[in-house]
Amino acid sequence: MENINQTILSKDSEWSVIDGEPCRASGFEPTASVQNKKVIALNLTNPYASVILECKKSPGKIKGLITHKIDFIHLWAAFKERGISENEEVLIIWTTKHYKYKLLKFFALAYPKIWVMICPKGALEIMVDQNWKPELTGEARWNAMRPIMEWKPQIMK
């Protein structure tokens, strides 16, 4: 496993430091699986998986624990079912800010929070740094970061 700093995100209060921030998911380590669109978990108390994240707001790599079934199914679909080519990267946005209804964030524990995207490699830098590749403008810049595939929870706008 990669060398990870001490930051581990497990509870919503810990994840909230990156709320709305795009992050690169460079690793996915499931402890459960998906069979016939159903999650098969070892038990009901362990996380379904962990992801290794690189986020601009946090130095070094951090580990996020995946505890919601829909978030896990979406990550499984990206990493295990579709797969990632060498010229692609997986980006996630953990958020309670993009729910269709503002009141849902008060009940966020019950809802998925991760928007999963497969994007062209380098998309994260373009998203978070306006000075990155300034020669890319307009439609070319959008195409360089536009998701190739995405899995967004239905409760998000």
C-alpha positions in Angstrom: 0.0 0.0 0.0 1.1 3.6 -0.6 2.6 5.7 2.1 -0.3 7.7 3.5 -0.2 10.5 6.0 -2.2 10.2 9.2 -5.4 11.6 7.8 -8.2 9.1 7.7 -11.7 10.3 6.9 -14.4 8.1 8.3 -17.2 10.2 9.8 -19.0 13.0 8.0 -17.4 15.6 10.3 -14.0 14.4 9.0 -15.0 14.2 5.4 -16.6 17.7 5.6 -13.1 19.4 5.4 -13.2 18.5 1.6 -16.9 19.1 1.0 -17.4 20.1 -2.6 -13.6 19.8 -3.4 -12.7 17.5 -6.4 -10.1 14.9 -5.3 -8.2 12.3 -7.3 -9.0 8.7 -6.1 -5.7 6.9 -6.8 -6.6 3.7 -5.1 -9.7 1.7 -4.2 -9.5 -1.2 -1.7 -12.8 -2.9 -1.3 -13.6 -5.2 1.7 -17.0 -6.0 0.1 -18.1 -6.8 -3.4 -21.0 -6.3 -5.8 -22.9 -9.3 -7.2 -26.1 -8.9 -9.2 -26.2 -5.2 -8.2 -26.2 -6.2 -4.5 -23.5 -5.4 -2.0 -22.0 -8.4 -0.4 -20.2 -7.3 2.8 -18.3 -9.3 5.4 -20.3 -7.8 8.2 -22.4 -4.7 8.9 -19.9 -2.8 11.0 -16.8 -2.5 8.7 -16.6 0.0 5.9 -17.3 -1.3 2.4 -14.0 0.0 1.1 -11.3 2.6 1.4 -10.1 5.1 -1.2 -6.7 6.8 -1.4 -7.3 10.5 -2.2 -5.2 13.5 -3.4 -7.0 16.8 -2.6 -5.6 20.3 -3.0 -6.9 21.2 0.5 -4.9 18.4 2.1 -1.2 17.8 1.8 -0.2 14.3 1.0 -2.5 11.4 0.4 -5.4 10.7 2.6 -7.6 7.6 3.2 -11.3 7.8 3.0 -13.5 5.1 4.4 -16.6 4.3 2.3 -19.6 3.5 4.5 -22.6 4.1 2.3 -23.8 1.3 -0.1 -24.5 3.6 -3.1 -21.2 5.4 -2.8 -19.5 2.0 -2.7 -21.5 0.7 -5.7 -20.5 3.8 -7.8 -16.8 3.4 -6.9 -17.0 -0.4 -7.7 -18.6 0.4 -11.0 -15.8 2.8 -11.9 -12.8 0.8 -10.6 -13.9 -2.8 -11.0 -16.6 -3.0 -13.6 -15.5 -0.3 -16.1 -11.8 0.0 -15.2 -9.5 3.0 -15.6 -7.0 3.3 -18.6 -3.6 4.9 -18.2 -4.8 8.2 -19.8 -7.7 8.5 -17.3 -8.2 9.3 -13.6 -11.0 8.9 -11.1 -12.2 12.0 -9.5 -14.6 12.2 -6.6 -16.5 15.0 -5.0 -17.7 14.3 -1.4 -20.5 16.7 -0.7 -23.6 17.5 1.2 -23.7 21.0 -0.5 -25.1 19.7 -3.8 -28.3 17.9 -2.6 -31.4 18.9 -4.6 -33.1 19.9 -1.4 -31.2 21.9 1.2 -33.0 20.2 4.2 -31.4 16.8 3.2 -28.1 17.9 4.5 -29.5 17.7 8.0 -30.3 14.0 7.4 -27.1 13.4 5.4 -26.1 10.3 7.3 -28.7 8.4 5.5 -27.8 9.6 2.0 -24.9 9.0 -0.4 -22.3 11.8 -0.6 -19.8 10.8 -3.3 -20.0 11.9 -7.0 -17.7 9.6 -8.9 -16.2 10.7 -12.3 -13.8 9.1 -14.8 -12.0 12.0 -16.5 -9.0 12.5 -18.8 -5.7 12.3 -16.9 -4.8 15.8 -15.6 -8.4 16.9 -15.2 -8.0 17.5 -11.4 -5.3 20.1 -11.9 -7.4 21.9 -14.6 -10.4 21.9 -12.2 -8.6 23.3 -9.2 -6.0 25.6 -10.7 -7.0 28.2 -13.3 -3.3 28.8 -14.1 -2.7 25.1 -15.0 -2.3 24.8 -18.8 -3.4 28.4 -19.6 -3.2 27.6 -23.3 -6.3 25.5 -22.9 -9.3 27.8 -23.1 -13.0 27.6 -23.7 -14.3 24.3 -25.1 -10.8 22.8 -25.2 -10.4 23.4 -21.5 -13.8 21.9 -20.8 -13.0 18.8 -22.8 -9.8 18.3 -20.9 -11.6 18.0 -17.7 -15.1 16.8 -18.8 -16.1 13.5 -17.3 -16.0 10.6 -19.6 -18.3 8.7 -17.3 -19.9 9.6 -14.0 -22.0 8.2 -11.3 -23.9 10.9 -9.4 -26.4 10.1 -6.6 -29.9 10.9 -7.7 -30.4 13.2 -4.7 -27.7 15.5 -6.0 -28.4 18.4 -8.5 
